[in-house]
Amino acid sequence: MSYLETAHRVYRDAAARVQKSLCCTPGPRFELPELTIPQTMEDMNYGCGTTVHLQDLSPGLDVLYIGVGSGMEALQFAYFTRRPRSVLAVDRVPEMLEVARRNFAEAERVNPWFRSEFVELLEGDALSLPVADARVDLVAQNCLFNIFTPEHLDRALAEAARALKAGGRLALSDPICEEPIPKRLRDDERLRAECLSGALPLDEYVAHVARAGFGTIEIRARRPYRVLDRRRYGLEKDLLLESVEAVAIRSPMPSDGPCVFAGETVVFVGNDDYFDDGRGHHVQRDVPLPVCRKTAAAMRALGREDLIVTGPTWHCAGGGCC
Ligand SMILES: C[S@@+](CC[C@H](N)C(=O)[O-])C[C@H]1O[C@@H](n2cnc3c(N)ncnc32)[C@H](O)[C@@H]1O
């Protein structure tokens, strides 16, 4: 049986009965006017962060959600789109699709604005999406892609890129690891399916995303997710897993590689009104300019006392330099 079949079994079971510690991280409740999330959706939230960010949402969007789970985030996207079939929600596991279908019926009962037809549920695989090329403006996946081997991750990202219009956005939430996870654990199909051992270090994860043709990547959040502790997992030391939220934009790839925004800024404190590096970065005095990691490194390398480059906060909400 392939590891993908093991994942199928794990999520068939997770659809039949709530698995309390699967994937999820405690976070604030999503409170929006007139949005009531059915308890059954919250109970089966198997995501490790959020993919729903206000700055990516505008009226008229078409959204593709991969790995629908209980349907909670698909409902949150539908809150903004509010048109029939404006959220396409794909899942490989029929039992999970059935849970989502039931939950959307309940969501319709408790949310006067919502109609189940806003979300079209599709049985299908992230590795071969049942969606036409350039069909949507935004693709989202939460805590699914980390299950895949690096080869399959590339395929899933290529499929997401194929479904997106030019300039479209891919919202991701996945576990990452501070140090590579030993092969013995990575090869454990159950741990991988449970989002515990497929995680990659952030730089590698970002490199996979960029390779799929995303020229801009914003790291929106990064926070503790799990610890693979040395006693339970037979490791030399505890290994911290974090969850990362990132949004990748299908913009042209710069010749020197992707622009990755991690919350770094440049502040000019010189005597002039502004500093211009001659490479498209105009920094007004005293006003922090969000810059990508490449530009932050280049500005630091200038070694100027009147240019202060702040470190990564791992929280970039947009508005960058390039
Ligand atoms: C960890 S859960 C996350 C569910 C949901 N995104 C959330 O945040 O609660 C992974 C989801 O992906 C689905 N899934 C597993 N393998 C898949 C595949 N190859 N293609 C599409 N969906 C898959 C599972 O059935 C499950 O619903």
The ligand as an SDF file (V2000), in Angstrom:
LIG
                    3D

 27 29  0  0  0  0  0  0  0  0999 V2000
   -5.0720   17.4780    7.6790 C   0  0  0  0  0  0  0  0  0  0  0  0
   -6.6050   17.4460    6.8880 S   0  0  0  0  0  0  0  0  0  0  0  0
   -6.9260   19.1740    6.7010 C   0  0  0  0  0  0  0  0  0  0  0  0
   -8.3810   19.4790    6.4750 C   0  0  0  0  0  0  0  0  0  0  0  0
   -8.7270   20.9630    6.3240 C   0  0  0  0  0  0  0  0  0  0  0  0
   -7.8940   21.5810    5.3470 N   0  0  0  0  0  0  0  0  0  0  0  0
   -8.6360   21.6990    7.6380 C   0  0  0  0  0  0  0  0  0  0  0  0
   -7.8940   22.7020    7.7040 O   0  0  0  0  0  0  0  0  0  0  0  0
   -9.3120   21.3110    8.5980 O   0  0  0  0  0  0  0  0  0  0  0  0
   -6.1930   16.9220    5.2490 C   0  0  0  0  0  0  0  0  0  0  0  0
   -7.3840   16.8350    4.3060 C   0  0  0  0  0  0  0  0  0  0  0  0
   -6.9080   16.4770    2.9980 O   0  0  0  0  0  0  0  0  0  0  0  0
   -7.6330   15.3650    2.4920 C   0  0  0  0  0  0  0  0  0  0  0  0
   -6.7130   14.6080    1.6190 N   0  0  0  0  0  0  0  0  0  0  0  0
   -5.8140   13.6590    1.9600 C   0  0  0  0  0  0  0  0  0  0  0  0
   -5.1070   13.2800    0.8790 N   0  0  0  0  0  0  0  0  0  0  0  0
   -5.5560   14.0280   -0.1620 C   0  0  0  0  0  0  0  0  0  0  0  0
   -5.1880   14.1220   -1.5340 C   0  0  0  0  0  0  0  0  0  0  0  0
   -4.2190   13.3680   -2.0580 N   0  0  0  0  0  0  0  0  0  0  0  0
   -5.8700   14.9970   -2.3110 N   0  0  0  0  0  0  0  0  0  0  0  0
   -6.8720   15.7800   -1.7960 C   0  0  0  0  0  0  0  0  0  0  0  0
   -7.2380   15.7250   -0.5140 N   0  0  0  0  0  0  0  0  0  0  0  0
   -6.5980   14.8730    0.3050 C   0  0  0  0  0  0  0  0  0  0  0  0
   -8.1070   14.6230    3.7330 C   0  0  0  0  0  0  0  0  0  0  0  0
   -9.2320   13.8270    3.4700 O   0  0  0  0  0  0  0  0  0  0  0  0
   -8.3950   15.7690    4.6890 C   0  0  0  0  0  0  0  0  0  0  0  0
   -9.6940   16.2730    4.4810 O   0  0  0  0  0  0  0  0  0  0  0  0
  1  2  1  0
  2  3  1  0
  2 10  1  0
  3  4  1  0
  4  5  1  0
  5  6  1  0
  5  7  1  0
  7  8  2  0
  7  9  1  0
 10 11  1  0
 11 12  1  0
 11 26  1  0
 12 13  1  0
 13 14  1  0
 13 24  1  0
 14 15  1  0
 14 23  1  0
 15 16  2  0
 16 17  1  0
 17 18  1  0
 17 23  2  0
 18 19  1  0
 18 20  2  0
 20 21  1  0
 21 22  2  0
 22 23  1  0
 24 25  1  0
 24 26  1  0
 26 27  1  0
M  CHG  2   2   1   9  -1
M  END
$$$$
